[in-house]
Amino acid sequence: MRGSQAPRVPQILQRQLHQQQHFPARTPHIPSGRSQGPSNPSRSSNSSTFHPLQGPPTPEAYLTQCSYLDRVAREQIPPNLMTEEEDEKRRGFIATLAGLCERVSGSKDHDDRPQATLKAFGSYASGFGTKDSDVDLAVVAIEEGGMLPEISLYLHENDLPRQLEKLLLESGIGARLLTRTRIPILRVCEKPTPDLLAGLRAERETWDALPNEQKYSRHNEADTEPVKGEEVPNRYTNMGPGLSQAFHSLTLNPPVAANSASAESATSRENQMLPSSAQSERKQPEKRPWLRERKLSPLDIPKSGVGITADINFSNTLVMQNTHLLRCYCLCDERVRLMVLFIKAWVGRRKINSAYSGTLSSYGYVLMVLHFLVNIAKPSVVPNLQTAWYLQSDDKKAATHHSELWLKHYDIRFFRDTDEIRRLASQGRLTQNVDPLPVLLRNFFHYYAKQGAGVPEGGFLWRSEVLSLRTPGGLLTKEEKEWTFATTEIVNDRVVRQRYLFAIEDPFEVEHNVARVVTHNGLVAIRDEFRRAWDILESVGRGRSDHSGLFDEVVEPEWEGR
């Protein structure tokens, strides 16, 4: 059967993997101008934070490091590729969910509401999905082809989010509406266990029985730290102090210590490296340790064992634009996709990809990869599509329609012609960079792990810089963005904590920090993992064999309170 075959290894892997003669037997070229230029004052004012290397690697060490990454990529990327059979199953589940959404939205009880369906976005639609990826779906109006008016998305029981949740549960599909998120999200699973489905149905029945003043309240998180990540359920916030306190004790535990062998030393380093906004969020030591992967509650939808999982997004205007932008980058060069798949697999094994626990979402890591490929790799692997949006060829009409330039007050201009991008990429006109994937991976880890002489572009300054994909050069400062102190804002009637310990600007919603969910301990864990990866590569370059594996899975110690 066609779909049962193993995923096809991309041709670029077949060409590049285990072809050592393609690795440049030289040290990387490191431009020195960026760290000294006046346009980047953080580069000169923070020179004391640099950690210069002992010296550039020898050609032999450089080749050995790349050969190691070559082997690891060959081992790790193919098993994460989605088979045709898996893709067909996802498309079938999407069609089922879309049909149920159309059924609810087309109800005669809501003639004033346009009929809606679901459309895939995120990694599944952009080309960066893996066989284990969730499916991200957005609610769109069928006739208008765009997002539904906000008025139809209130979180009342007779409006679309609540109605769709109820219909899914009645249909035997696991569903749980998350309202303590930056935007409303309905978490869904294809094949819930009997116990999970019964629990979700009982939870919904409990909510249905509440009086309206407890179901719906405004700004009900104003006096508390709202969430550690973006995606924490808020069903029980107003069900009385006893149950509310019990719920918060399970989900809002303050982090106290990074769970790694180097946590103590890393925390000491961060005391000197992080801005005052980081120090202001520090908690006094408590008995409860911080864990990279929190234990699921009985009603949380797990990552495996329940069929296909999906997140239905109700109120994000820009998700389709973000997805199309990432799709265009994916089409520019096959190395983009392979590098993203490698990094997503790595952060999953090292457990630093959970907004629940205060680390970074997969979307954030995609932006980190794109920043490197657009701005740090020399020459660039892909062009900046937001600054080159108007550089279409003469035989293509430039985008001039207002809807293709602005969405509400957001500037969504970018080079979005996928057919033209494919044509230019096939002709080799989008890049002059010929570095194979292992070389790019080596320099990627070096850039985020170290700062100073010998590091690509001097390294990323976590303390003071903001990754900004739309910006020429790819960097802004936190001072420029006024992202120097944590703030609290009201978003969709919820109090949202805006953190800036790690700063990644959204390509279109430029006031949104994609890394806002990263807590102090989450940042320490992320930086420790990049340092650990680079330490492994340095050991490989020295010919040592006593190092741990880059993809060794993090196993957190059991704690009786889990």
HUKA-V259540 format. One record per residue. N is the residue number from 1. OMEGA is omega in whole degrees, -180 to 180 (none if undefined). BURIAL is + if it has 24 or more other ideal C-beta (glycine too) atoms within 12 Angstrom, else -. Layout:
BEGIN
n->N omega->OMEGA burial->BURIAL
n->N omega->OMEGA burial->BURIAL
END
This chain:
BEGIN
n->1 omega->-174 burial->-
n->2 omega->-174 burial->-
n->3 omega->-177 burial->-
n->4 omega->-180 burial->-
n->5 omega->178 burial->-
n->6 omega->180 burial->-
n->7 omega->-179 burial->-
n->8 omega->177 burial->-
n->9 omega->-179 burial->+
n->10 omega->-178 burial->+
n->11 omega->-178 burial->-
n->12 omega->176 burial->+
n->13 omega->179 burial->+
n->14 omega->-179 burial->-
n->15 omega->-168 burial->-
n->16 omega->-176 burial->+
n->17 omega->-180 burial->+
n->18 omega->173 burial->-
n->19 omega->-172 burial->-
n->20 omega->-179 burial->+
n->21 omega->179 burial->-
n->22 omega->179 burial->-
n->23 omega->179 burial->+
n->24 omega->179 burial->+
n->25 omega->-176 burial->-
n->26 omega->173 burial->-
n->27 omega->-178 burial->+
n->28 omega->176 burial->+
n->29 omega->-177 burial->-
n->30 omega->176 burial->+
n->31 omega->-178 burial->-
n->32 omega->-173 burial->-
n->33 omega->-171 burial->-
n->34 omega->-175 burial->+
n->35 omega->-179 burial->+
n->36 omega->-173 burial->-
n->37 omega->180 burial->-
n->38 omega->-179 burial->-
n->39 omega->178 burial->-
n->40 omega->-176 burial->+
n->41 omega->-180 burial->-
n->42 omega->-178 burial->+
n->43 omega->-180 burial->+
n->44 omega->-176 burial->-
n->45 omega->-178 burial->-
n->46 omega->-177 burial->+
n->47 omega->180 burial->-
n->48 omega->-180 burial->-
n->49 omega->-180 burial->+
n->50 omega->176 burial->+
n->51 omega->-175 burial->-
n->52 omega->176 burial->-
n->53 omega->177 burial->+
n->54 omega->179 burial->-
n->55 omega->180 burial->-
n->56 omega->179 burial->-
n->57 omega->174 burial->+
n->58 omega->177 burial->-
n->59 omega->180 burial->-
n->60 omega->180 burial->-
n->61 omega->180 burial->+
n->62 omega->179 burial->+
n->63 omega->-180 burial->+
n->64 omega->178 burial->+
n->65 omega->-180 burial->+
n->66 omega->178 burial->+
n->67 omega->178 burial->+
n->68 omega->179 burial->+
n->69 omega->175 burial->+
n->70 omega->-180 burial->+
n->71 omega->-179 burial->+
n->72 omega->179 burial->+
n->73 omega->180 burial->+
n->74 omega->179 burial->+
n->75 omega->-167 burial->-
n->76 omega->-175 burial->+
n->77 omega->-176 burial->+
n->78 omega->-180 burial->+
n->79 omega->-179 burial->-
n->80 omega->180 burial->+
n->81 omega->-179 burial->+
n->82 omega->177 burial->+
n->83 omega->177 burial->-
n->84 omega->179 burial->-
n->85 omega->178 burial->-
n->86 omega->178 burial->+
n->87 omega->178 burial->+
n->88 omega->178 burial->-
n->89 omega->178 burial->-
n->90 omega->179 burial->+
n->91 omega->177 burial->-
n->92 omega->179 burial->-
n->93 omega->177 burial->+
n->94 omega->179 burial->+
n->95 omega->178 burial->-
n->96 omega->180 burial->+
n->97 omega->180 burial->+
n->98 omega->178 burial->+
n->99 omega->178 burial->+
n->100 omega->177 burial->+
n->101 omega->179 burial->+
n->102 omega->179 burial->+
n->103 omega->180 burial->+
n->104 omega->-175 burial->+
n->105 omega->-180 burial->+
n->106 omega->-179 burial->+
n->107 omega->179 burial->-
n->108 omega->179 burial->-
n->109 omega->-177 burial->-
n->110 omega->180 burial->-
n->111 omega->-178 burial->-
n->112 omega->-176 burial->-
n->113 omega->179 burial->+
n->114 omega->179 burial->+
n->115 omega->-174 burial->+
n->116 omega->173 burial->+
n->117 omega->-179 burial->+
n->118 omega->179 burial->+
n->119 omega->-177 burial->+
n->120 omega->171 burial->+
n->121 omega->178 burial->+
n->122 omega->-171 burial->+
n->123 omega->-179 burial->+
n->124 omega->-178 burial->+
n->125 omega->-176 burial->+
n->126 omega->-177 burial->+
n->127 omega->-178 burial->+
n->128 omega->-178 burial->+
n->129 omega->175 burial->+
n->130 omega->-178 burial->+
n->131 omega->-180 burial->+
n->132 omega->-176 burial->+
n->133 omega->168 burial->+
n->134 omega->173 burial->+
n->135 omega->177 burial->+
n->136 omega->-178 burial->+
n->137 omega->178 burial->+
n->138 omega->176 burial->+
n->139 omega->180 burial->+
n->140 omega->177 burial->+
n->141 omega->-177 burial->+
n->142 omega->-176 burial->-
n->143 omega->-175 burial->-
n->144 omega->179 burial->-
n->145 omega->-179 burial->-
n->146 omega->-179 burial->-
n->147 omega->178 burial->+
n->148 omega->174 burial->+
n->149 omega->-176 burial->-
n->150 omega->-175 burial->-
n->151 omega->-178 burial->-
n->152 omega->-175 burial->+
n->153 omega->174 burial->+
n->154 omega->-175 burial->+
n->155 omega->175 burial->+
n->156 omega->-170 burial->-
n->157 omega->-180 burial->-
n->158 omega->178 burial->-
n->159 omega->-165 burial->+
n->160 omega->-177 burial->+
n->161 omega->-179 burial->+
n->162 omega->-179 burial->+
n->163 omega->-179 burial->+
n->164 omega->177 burial->+
n->165 omega->-178 burial->+
n->166 omega->-179 burial->+
n->167 omega->179 burial->+
n->168 omega->179 burial->+
n->169 omega->178 burial->+
n->170 omega->-179 burial->-
n->171 omega->179 burial->-
n->172 omega->178 burial->+
n->173 omega->178 burial->+
n->174 omega->-178 burial->+
n->175 omega->178 burial->+
n->176 omega->-178 burial->+
n->177 omega->177 burial->+
n->178 omega->-179 burial->+
n->179 omega->177 burial->+
n->180 omega->179 burial->+
n->181 omega->179 burial->+
n->182 omega->174 burial->+
n->183 omega->-180 burial->+
n->184 omega->-179 burial->+
n->185 omega->174 burial->+
n->186 omega->179 burial->+
n->187 omega->-171 burial->+
n->188 omega->171 burial->+
n->189 omega->-173 burial->+
n->190 omega->-173 burial->+
n->191 omega->179 burial->-
n->192 omega->174 burial->+
n->193 omega->178 burial->-
n->194 omega->-180 burial->-
n->195 omega->180 burial->-
n->196 omega->-179 burial->+
n->197 omega->178 burial->+
n->198 omega->179 burial->-
n->199 omega->179 burial->+
n->200 omega->178 burial->+
n->201 omega->179 burial->+
n->202 omega->178 burial->-
n->203 omega->179 burial->+
n->204 omega->178 burial->+
n->205 omega->177 burial->-
n->206 omega->179 burial->-
n->207 omega->180 burial->+
n->208 omega->-176 burial->-
n->209 omega->-179 burial->-
n->210 omega->171 burial->-
n->211 omega->-174 burial->-
n->212 omega->-178 burial->-
n->213 omega->176 burial->-
n->214 omega->178 burial->-
n->215 omega->-171 burial->+
n->216 omega->174 burial->-
n->217 omega->-176 burial->-
n->218 omega->176 burial->-
n->219 omega->-174 burial->-
n->220 omega->178 burial->+
n->221 omega->-169 burial->+
n->222 omega->-174 burial->-
n->223 omega->-177 burial->-
n->224 omega->168 burial->+
n->225 omega->-166 burial->+
n->226 omega->-176 burial->+
n->227 omega->170 burial->+
n->228 omega->175 burial->+
n->229 omega->-179 burial->+
n->230 omega->-164 burial->+
n->231 omega->178 burial->+
n->232 omega->-177 burial->+
n->233 omega->-179 burial->+
n->234 omega->-176 burial->+
n->235 omega->-167 burial->+
n->236 omega->-174 burial->+
n->237 omega->-174 burial->+
n->238 omega->-179 burial->+
n->239 omega->179 burial->+
n->240 omega->-174 burial->-
n->241 omega->-177 burial->-
n->242 omega->-179 burial->-
n->243 omega->179 burial->-
n->244 omega->180 burial->+
n->245 omega->179 burial->-
n->246 omega->179 burial->-
n->247 omega->-179 burial->+
n->248 omega->179 burial->+
n->249 omega->179 burial->-
n->250 omega->-168 burial->+
n->251 omega->-174 burial->+
n->252 omega->-179 burial->+
n->253 omega->-179 burial->+
n->254 omega->179 burial->+
n->255 omega->-179 burial->+
n->256 omega->-177 burial->+
n->257 omega->177 burial->+
n->258 omega->-175 burial->+
n->259 omega->176 burial->+
n->260 omega->-177 burial->+
n->261 omega->-178 burial->-
n->262 omega->-175 burial->-
n->263 omega->-176 burial->+
n->264 omega->180 burial->-
n->265 omega->179 burial->-
n->266 omega->179 burial->+
n->267 omega->177 burial->+
n->268 omega->178 burial->-
n->269 omega->-178 burial->+
n->270 omega->178 burial->+
n->271 omega->180 burial->-
n->272 omega->-172 burial->-
n->273 omega->-170 burial->+
n->274 omega->-180 burial->+
n->275 omega->-178 burial->+
n->276 omega->179 burial->-
n->277 omega->178 burial->+
n->278 omega->-178 burial->+
n->279 omega->-178 burial->-
n->280 omega->-178 burial->-
n->281 omega->-178 burial->+
n->282 omega->179 burial->+
n->283 omega->174 burial->+
n->284 omega->-178 burial->-
n->285 omega->177 burial->-
n->286 omega->-175 burial->-
n->287 omega->-175 burial->-
n->288 omega->-179 burial->+
n->289 omega->174 burial->+
n->290 omega->-180 burial->+
n->291 omega->180 burial->+
n->292 omega->-178 burial->+
n->293 omega->-177 burial->+
n->294 omega->178 burial->+
n->295 omega->180 burial->-
n->296 omega->172 burial->+
n->297 omega->-179 burial->+
n->298 omega->-178 burial->-
n->299 omega->175 burial->+
n->300 omega->178 burial->+
n->301 omega->-176 burial->+
n->302 omega->-179 burial->+
n->303 omega->-176 burial->-
n->304 omega->177 burial->-
n->305 omega->-178 burial->-
n->306 omega->-180 burial->+
n->307 omega->-180 burial->+
n->308 omega->177 burial->+
n->309 omega->-177 burial->+
n->310 omega->172 burial->+
n->311 omega->178 burial->+
n->312 omega->-174 burial->+
n->313 omega->-174 burial->+
n->314 omega->-168 burial->+
n->315 omega->175 burial->+
n->316 omega->-174 burial->+
n->317 omega->-167 burial->+
n->318 omega->-173 burial->+
n->319 omega->180 burial->+
n->320 omega->178 burial->+
n->321 omega->178 burial->+
n->322 omega->-179 burial->+
n->323 omega->-179 burial->+
n->324 omega->176 burial->+
n->325 omega->180 burial->+
n->326 omega->177 burial->+
n->327 omega->179 burial->+
n->328 omega->176 burial->+
n->329 omega->180 burial->+
n->330 omega->-178 burial->+
n->331 omega->-176 burial->+
n->332 omega->-174 burial->+
n->333 omega->-178 burial->+
n->334 omega->180 burial->+
n->335 omega->179 burial->+
n->336 omega->-179 burial->+
n->337 omega->-178 burial->+
n->338 omega->-180 burial->+
n->339 omega->178 burial->+
n->340 omega->180 burial->+
n->341 omega->178 burial->+
n->342 omega->-177 burial->+
n->343 omega->178 burial->+
n->344 omega->177 burial->+
n->345 omega->-179 burial->+
n->346 omega->-177 burial->+
n->347 omega->176 burial->+
n->348 omega->179 burial->+
n->349 omega->-178 burial->+
n->350 omega->173 burial->+
n->351 omega->176 burial->+
n->352 omega->-178 burial->+
n->353 omega->-177 burial->+
n->354 omega->174 burial->+
n->355 omega->176 burial->+
n->356 omega->-171 burial->+
n->357 omega->177 burial->+
n->358 omega->171 burial->+
n->359 omega->-168 burial->+
n->360 omega->177 burial->+
n->361 omega->177 burial->+
n->362 omega->178 burial->+
n->363 omega->178 burial->+
n->364 omega->179 burial->+
n->365 omega->176 burial->+
n->366 omega->179 burial->+
n->367 omega->176 burial->+
n->368 omega->179 burial->+
n->369 omega->-179 burial->+
n->370 omega->176 burial->+
n->371 omega->-179 burial->+
n->372 omega->-175 burial->+
n->373 omega->-179 burial->+
n->374 omega->-167 burial->+
n->375 omega->-172 burial->+
n->376 omega->176 burial->+
n->377 omega->-178 burial->+
n->378 omega->-10 burial->+
n->379 omega->-177 burial->-
n->380 omega->177 burial->+
n->381 omega->177 burial->+
n->382 omega->178 burial->+
n->383 omega->173 burial->+
n->384 omega->-174 burial->+
n->385 omega->179 burial->+
n->386 omega->175 burial->+
n->387 omega->-179 burial->+
n->388 omega->-175 burial->+
n->389 omega->-176 burial->+
n->390 omega->-174 burial->-
n->391 omega->176 burial->+
n->392 omega->-177 burial->+
n->393 omega->-175 burial->-
n->394 omega->-177 burial->-
n->395 omega->177 burial->-
n->396 omega->180 burial->-
n->397 omega->179 burial->-
n->398 omega->180 burial->-
n->399 omega->-179 burial->-
n->400 omega->-179 burial->-
n->401 omega->-175 burial->-
n->402 omega->-178 burial->-
n->403 omega->178 burial->-
n->404 omega->-179 burial->-
n->405 omega->-176 burial->-
n->406 omega->173 burial->-
n->407 omega->-167 burial->+
n->408 omega->-179 burial->-
n->409 omega->-178 burial->-
n->410 omega->176 burial->+
n->411 omega->-177 burial->-
n->412 omega->179 burial->+
n->413 omega->170 burial->+
n->414 omega->-180 burial->+
n->415 omega->-168 burial->+
n->416 omega->-177 burial->+
n->417 omega->-174 burial->+
n->418 omega->179 burial->+
n->419 omega->179 burial->-
n->420 omega->178 burial->+
n->421 omega->177 burial->+
n->422 omega->-179 burial->-
n->423 omega->-180 burial->-
n->424 omega->180 burial->+
n->425 omega->-180 burial->+
n->426 omega->179 burial->-
n->427 omega->179 burial->-
n->428 omega->-175 burial->-
n->429 omega->-178 burial->-
n->430 omega->180 burial->+
n->431 omega->171 burial->+
n->432 omega->-180 burial->-
n->433 omega->-179 burial->+
n->434 omega->-180 burial->-
n->435 omega->176 burial->+
n->436 omega->-175 burial->+
n->437 omega->-178 burial->+
n->438 omega->177 burial->+
n->439 omega->179 burial->+
n->440 omega->179 burial->+
n->441 omega->179 burial->+
n->442 omega->-178 burial->+
n->443 omega->175 burial->+
n->444 omega->178 burial->+
n->445 omega->180 burial->+
n->446 omega->-176 burial->+
n->447 omega->-177 burial->+
n->448 omega->-178 burial->+
n->449 omega->-171 burial->+
n->450 omega->173 burial->+
n->451 omega->174 burial->+
n->452 omega->-176 burial->+
n->453 omega->178 burial->-
n->454 omega->180 burial->+
n->455 omega->178 burial->+
n->456 omega->180 burial->+
n->457 omega->177 burial->+
n->458 omega->-179 burial->+
n->459 omega->179 burial->+
n->460 omega->179 burial->+
n->461 omega->-176 burial->+
n->462 omega->-176 burial->+
n->463 omega->-167 burial->+
n->464 omega->-171 burial->+
n->465 omega->178 burial->+
n->466 omega->173 burial->+
n->467 omega->-177 burial->+
n->468 omega->-175 burial->+
n->469 omega->-177 burial->+
n->470 omega->-172 burial->+
n->471 omega->173 burial->+
n->472 omega->-175 burial->-
n->473 omega->171 burial->+
n->474 omega->-175 burial->+
n->475 omega->166 burial->+
n->476 omega->175 burial->+
n->477 omega->177 burial->+
n->478 omega->177 burial->+
n->479 omega->177 burial->-
n->480 omega->-178 burial->-
n->481 omega->-173 burial->+
n->482 omega->178 burial->-
n->483 omega->-176 burial->+
n->484 omega->-180 burial->+
n->485 omega->176 burial->-
n->486 omega->-180 burial->+
n->487 omega->176 burial->-
n->488 omega->-178 burial->-
n->489 omega->175 burial->-
n->490 omega->179 burial->-
n->491 omega->-179 burial->+
n->492 omega->178 burial->+
n->493 omega->176 burial->+
n->494 omega->175 burial->+
n->495 omega->-177 burial->+
n->496 omega->177 burial->+
n->497 omega->179 burial->+
n->498 omega->178 burial->+
n->499 omega->-180 burial->+
n->500 omega->176 burial->+
n->501 omega->173 burial->+
n->502 omega->-171 burial->+
n->503 omega->175 burial->+
n->504 omega->-179 burial->+
n->505 omega->174 burial->+
n->506 omega->-176 burial->+
n->507 omega->-179 burial->+
n->508 omega->179 burial->+
n->509 omega->-165 burial->+
n->510 omega->176 burial->+
n->511 omega->-178 burial->-
n->512 omega->175 burial->+
n->513 omega->-179 burial->+
n->514 omega->-178 burial->+
n->515 omega->-177 burial->+
n->516 omega->-178 burial->+
n->517 omega->-175 burial->+
n->518 omega->177 burial->+
n->519 omega->179 burial->+
n->520 omega->-179 burial->+
n->521 omega->175 burial->+
n->522 omega->179 burial->+
n->523 omega->178 burial->+
n->524 omega->-180 burial->+
n->525 omega->-180 burial->+
n->526 omega->-178 burial->+
n->527 omega->177 burial->+
n->528 omega->-179 burial->+
n->529 omega->175 burial->+
n->530 omega->177 burial->+
n->531 omega->178 burial->+
n->532 omega->180 burial->+
n->533 omega->-180 burial->+
n->534 omega->176 burial->+
n->535 omega->178 burial->+
n->536 omega->-179 burial->+
n->537 omega->176 burial->+
n->538 omega->177 burial->+
n->539 omega->177 burial->-
n->540 omega->-179 burial->+
n->541 omega->179 burial->+
n->542 omega->179 burial->-
n->543 omega->-180 burial->-
n->544 omega->-180 burial->-
n->545 omega->-176 burial->-
n->546 omega->-179 burial->-
n->547 omega->175 burial->-
n->548 omega->-178 burial->-
n->549 omega->-179 burial->-
n->550 omega->-176 burial->+
n->551 omega->174 burial->+
n->552 omega->-177 burial->-
n->553 omega->176 burial->-
n->554 omega->175 burial->+
n->555 omega->-177 burial->-
n->556 omega->-180 burial->+
n->557 omega->177 burial->-
n->558 omega->177 burial->-
n->559 omega->-172 burial->-
n->560 omega->-180 burial->-
n->561 omega->-178 burial->-
n->562 omega->none burial->-
END
